[in-house]
Amino acid sequence: MDKPHQITADIEVLPSFFPLPGAGFLAINAFVIKAKEPVLVDTGMGIESEAFMQALEKVIDPRDLRWVWLTHDDADHTGSIRKILEAAPKARLAANALAVLRMSTSWPVPMHRVHWLNPGDSIQVGDRTLTAVRPPLFDNPTTIGIYDDKSEIFFSADCFGGIIPAPVQNVDDIADDELTQGVMNWACADSPWIHMVGQDEFGRALDRIRQFAPKMILSAHLPTTRRNPEQFLKLFAALPAFPPFIPPGQTTLEQLLSEKQERS
């Protein structure tokens, strides 16, 4: 885990970075929305659960949390979910029903504390409304991003993430060409179905985000950026025609293992 840092007066990020051998790094972000009813968005990776809890406690007392919003049930978003619910007895779990039911196959989710959400549904958290929004790209059918009507920020789950050369706090520290390549490669790798979608149809999905006119987009998989969201939306418009991402194969793995053995 990296140190938490403030994005706006009432939103903080709990950042981490996962190394992708031979490719770079992928940010793994969770967020705290310090609403009147405070909200934790996602719960990090299981391998960093202890560090995640320590980072969270630097930002807010878990007992003050009233909501835990799970964007989807992938392992890099659910790593500390059980610890969080134990440490935050007054918090409710806001998530898609399928995500909750799938998690229930591995641990007893406390259903009396759950609030099921579908895209378009909203919850009131005291001083703002959080609306569930299906991002233009997703790798999990349970994905629900968040539009916060007070901060006018769109929390986009995996969408608008990127593979970056090295951990940084702000994407402005990444060269434009490296950022573009990293964002496009991640989009194609995480949502390979994009190449089965027509450009006009995908453009309409991007337009649905434009209708919210977010001031900022915060991805679970990219360091904080204050760039105009329209830059990312225009970049994404070319995705259906962008070359598919081909993950490394066994030959690459053997090479990486050999190099590791030589270093040791």
C-alpha positions as CSV (number, residue, x, y, z in Angstrom):
1,M,0.0,0.0,0.0
2,D,1.0,3.6,-0.7
3,K,0.1,6.4,1.6
4,P,-3.5,7.6,1.3
5,H,-4.0,11.1,-0.1
6,Q,-6.7,13.6,-0.5
7,I,-8.3,14.2,-3.9
8,T,-10.9,16.7,-2.9
9,A,-11.9,18.1,0.5
10,D,-14.1,15.1,1.1
11,I,-12.7,12.3,-1.0
12,E,-9.5,10.3,-0.3
13,V,-7.8,7.5,-2.2
14,L,-6.3,4.4,-0.7
15,P,-3.7,3.6,-3.4
16,S,-1.7,0.5,-4.2
17,F,0.2,-0.9,-7.2
18,F,0.3,-4.4,-8.5
19,P,3.4,-5.3,-10.6
20,L,2.6,-6.9,-14.0
21,P,5.9,-8.8,-15.0
22,G,7.2,-7.5,-18.2
23,A,4.5,-4.9,-18.6
24,G,4.6,-2.4,-15.8
25,F,2.2,-1.6,-12.9
26,L,-1.5,-1.5,-12.4
27,A,-3.0,0.8,-9.8
28,I,-5.4,-0.8,-7.3
29,N,-7.4,2.0,-5.7
30,A,-10.1,2.2,-3.1
31,F,-11.8,5.5,-2.1
32,V,-13.4,7.1,0.9
33,I,-16.2,9.5,0.3
34,K,-16.5,11.6,3.5
35,A,-20.2,12.2,3.1
36,K,-22.6,12.8,6.0
37,E,-22.9,9.0,5.9
38,P,-19.3,8.0,5.0
39,V,-18.8,5.6,2.2
40,L,-15.9,3.2,1.4
41,V,-15.6,2.3,-2.3
42,D,-14.0,-1.2,-2.7
43,T,-11.7,-2.9,-0.3
44,G,-8.3,-3.6,-2.0
45,M,-6.4,-6.8,-2.5
46,G,-6.4,-9.7,0.0
47,I,-2.6,-9.9,0.0
48,E,-2.5,-6.4,1.4
49,S,-5.4,-6.7,3.8
50,E,-3.5,-5.8,7.0
51,A,-1.9,-2.8,5.3
52,F,-5.2,-1.8,3.8
53,M,-6.9,-1.7,7.2
54,Q,-4.1,0.4,8.6
55,A,-4.3,2.8,5.6
56,L,-8.1,3.1,6.1
57,E,-7.7,3.9,9.8
58,K,-5.5,6.8,8.8
59,V,-8.3,8.3,6.8
60,I,-11.4,7.4,8.9
61,D,-12.4,5.3,11.9
62,P,-14.0,2.3,10.3
63,R,-16.8,2.5,13.0
64,D,-17.9,5.7,11.4
65,L,-18.5,4.1,8.0
66,R,-22.1,3.8,7.0
67,W,-21.7,2.3,3.6
68,V,-19.3,0.0,1.7
69,W,-19.9,0.2,-2.0
70,L,-18.6,-2.7,-3.9
71,T,-18.2,-1.9,-7.6
72,H,-17.9,-5.6,-8.4
73,D,-16.8,-8.9,-6.8
74,D,-13.3,-9.3,-8.4
75,A,-10.6,-10.3,-5.9
76,D,-8.7,-7.0,-6.2
77,H,-11.9,-5.2,-5.0
78,T,-13.0,-7.5,-2.2
79,G,-9.7,-8.3,-0.4
80,S,-10.7,-6.8,3.0
81,I,-14.5,-6.9,2.7
82,R,-15.0,-9.3,5.6
83,K,-12.6,-7.4,7.9
84,I,-14.3,-4.1,6.9
85,L,-17.8,-5.3,7.8
86,E,-16.5,-6.6,11.1
87,A,-14.7,-3.3,11.9
88,A,-17.7,-1.2,10.6
89,P,-20.7,-2.6,12.4
90,K,-23.0,0.2,11.3
91,A,-22.1,0.0,7.6
92,R,-24.3,-1.5,4.9
93,L,-22.9,-3.3,1.9
94,A,-24.1,-1.7,-1.4
95,A,-23.6,-4.1,-4.3
96,N,-25.1,-5.8,-7.2
97,A,-27.2,-8.8,-6.2
98,L,-25.2,-11.3,-8.4
99,A,-22.0,-10.1,-6.8
100,V,-23.4,-10.7,-3.3
101,L,-24.7,-14.1,-4.2
102,R,-21.4,-15.2,-5.7
103,M,-19.5,-14.0,-2.6
104,S,-21.9,-16.0,-0.5
105,T,-20.5,-19.2,-2.0
106,S,-17.2,-18.6,-0.2
107,W,-18.3,-16.8,3.0
108,P,-21.5,-16.0,4.9
109,V,-22.4,-12.5,3.6
110,P,-24.7,-10.8,6.2
111,M,-27.8,-10.4,4.0
112,H,-29.5,-8.2,6.6
113,R,-26.8,-5.6,6.0
114,V,-26.9,-5.7,2.2
115,H,-28.5,-3.2,-0.2
116,W,-28.8,-4.5,-3.7
117,L,-28.2,-2.1,-6.6
118,N,-28.7,-2.2,-10.3
119,P,-27.5,0.5,-12.8
120,G,-29.7,3.5,-12.4
121,D,-30.5,2.9,-8.7
122,S,-29.4,5.5,-6.1
123,I,-28.7,5.7,-2.4
124,Q,-28.9,8.8,-0.2
125,V,-25.9,9.2,2.0
126,G,-26.9,12.3,3.9
127,D,-25.5,15.2,1.9
128,R,-25.4,13.7,-1.6
129,T,-26.9,11.1,-3.9
130,L,-24.8,8.2,-5.2
131,T,-26.1,6.7,-8.4
132,A,-25.1,3.3,-9.8
133,V,-23.8,3.7,-13.3
134,R,-22.6,0.9,-15.7
135,P,-19.3,2.1,-17.0
136,P,-18.7,1.9,-20.8
137,L,-16.2,-1.0,-20.3
138,F,-16.3,-3.7,-17.6
139,D,-14.9,-7.2,-17.1
140,N,-17.5,-8.4,-14.7
141,P,-21.3,-8.4,-15.1
142,T,-21.9,-7.1,-11.6
143,T,-20.0,-3.9,-12.2
144,I,-21.6,-0.7,-10.9
145,G,-19.7,2.5,-10.9
146,I,-20.8,5.6,-9.0
147,Y,-21.8,9.1,-9.9
148,D,-21.6,11.4,-6.9
149,D,-23.9,14.4,-7.5
150,K,-22.2,16.6,-4.9
151,S,-18.6,16.3,-6.0
152,E,-19.7,15.6,-9.7
153,I,-17.1,12.8,-9.8
154,F,-17.6,9.5,-11.6
155,F,-16.0,6.5,-9.9
156,S,-15.6,4.2,-12.9
157,A,-14.5,0.8,-11.4
158,D,-12.1,-0.9,-13.8
159,C,-12.9,1.4,-16.7
160,F,-10.5,4.2,-17.7
161,G,-7.6,2.3,-16.0
162,G,-4.2,1.8,-17.5
163,I,-0.9,-0.1,-17.3
164,I,1.8,2.4,-16.3
165,P,5.6,2.2,-16.3
166,A,6.0,2.9,-12.6
167,P,3.9,3.9,-9.5
168,V,3.0,7.6,-9.5
169,Q,0.5,9.6,-7.5
170,N,-0.8,11.6,-10.5
171,V,-1.0,10.6,-14.1
172,D,0.5,14.0,-15.1
173,D,3.8,12.4,-14.1
174,I,3.4,9.9,-17.0
175,A,4.4,10.8,-20.6
176,D,1.4,11.2,-22.8
177,D,2.4,8.5,-25.2
178,E,3.0,6.0,-22.4
179,L,-0.3,6.9,-20.8
180,T,-2.2,6.5,-24.0
181,Q,-0.7,3.1,-24.8
182,G,-1.2,1.9,-21.2
183,V,-4.8,3.0,-21.1
184,M,-5.7,1.5,-24.5
185,N,-3.9,-1.8,-23.7
186,W,-5.6,-2.1,-20.4
187,A,-9.0,-1.5,-21.9
188,C,-8.5,-4.1,-24.6
189,A,-7.0,-6.6,-22.1
190,D,-9.7,-6.1,-19.4
191,S,-12.6,-6.0,-21.7
192,P,-11.7,-7.9,-24.9
193,W,-15.3,-8.0,-26.0
194,I,-14.8,-4.3,-27.1
195,H,-13.7,-5.7,-30.5
196,M,-17.1,-7.3,-31.0
197,V,-18.9,-4.0,-30.6
198,G,-19.5,-1.5,-33.4
199,Q,-17.9,2.0,-33.0
200,D,-21.3,3.8,-33.2
201,E,-22.8,1.5,-30.5
202,F,-19.8,2.0,-28.2
203,G,-20.0,5.7,-28.9
204,R,-23.5,5.8,-27.4
205,A,-22.1,4.1,-24.2
206,L,-19.6,6.9,-23.9
207,D,-22.3,9.5,-24.5
208,R,-24.2,8.2,-21.5
209,I,-21.2,9.2,-19.4
210,R,-21.1,12.6,-21.1
211,Q,-24.7,13.2,-20.0
212,F,-23.5,13.2,-16.4
213,A,-20.8,15.8,-17.3
214,P,-18.5,14.6,-14.6
215,K,-15.8,17.1,-13.4
216,M,-13.5,14.2,-12.7
217,I,-13.2,10.4,-13.4
218,L,-11.6,8.2,-10.8
219,S,-10.7,4.7,-11.9
220,A,-9.8,1.8,-9.6
221,H,-6.9,1.2,-11.9
222,L,-5.2,4.5,-12.7
223,P,-3.6,7.1,-10.4
224,T,-5.5,10.2,-9.8
225,T,-6.0,12.5,-12.7
226,R,-7.5,16.0,-13.0
227,R,-7.5,15.8,-16.8
228,N,-10.7,16.8,-18.5
229,P,-12.8,13.6,-18.7
230,E,-13.5,14.4,-22.4
231,Q,-9.9,13.6,-23.2
232,F,-10.5,10.0,-22.0
233,L,-13.9,9.8,-23.7
234,K,-12.4,10.9,-27.1
235,L,-9.5,8.4,-26.6
236,F,-11.9,5.6,-25.9
237,A,-13.9,6.3,-29.0
238,A,-11.2,4.6,-31.1
239,L,-11.1,1.4,-29.0
240,P,-13.2,-0.9,-31.2
241,A,-10.6,-0.4,-34.0
242,F,-7.6,-0.6,-31.7
243,P,-5.4,-3.7,-32.0
244,P,-6.3,-6.5,-29.5
245,F,-4.1,-6.9,-26.5
246,I,-2.3,-10.3,-26.5
247,P,-1.2,-11.3,-23.0
248,P,2.3,-12.8,-22.5
249,G,2.5,-16.6,-23.1
250,Q,4.5,-19.5,-21.6
251,T,7.7,-18.5,-23.3
252,T,7.6,-15.1,-21.6
253,L,6.9,-16.8,-18.2
254,E,9.9,-19.1,-18.6
255,Q,12.1,-16.2,-19.5
256,L,10.9,-14.2,-16.4
257,L,11.5,-17.2,-14.1
258,S,14.9,-17.8,-15.6
259,E,15.9,-14.1,-15.0
260,K,14.6,-14.3,-11.4
261,Q,16.6,-17.4,-10.7
262,E,19.8,-15.8,-12.2
263,R,19.3,-12.7,-9.9
264,S,19.0,-14.9,-6.8
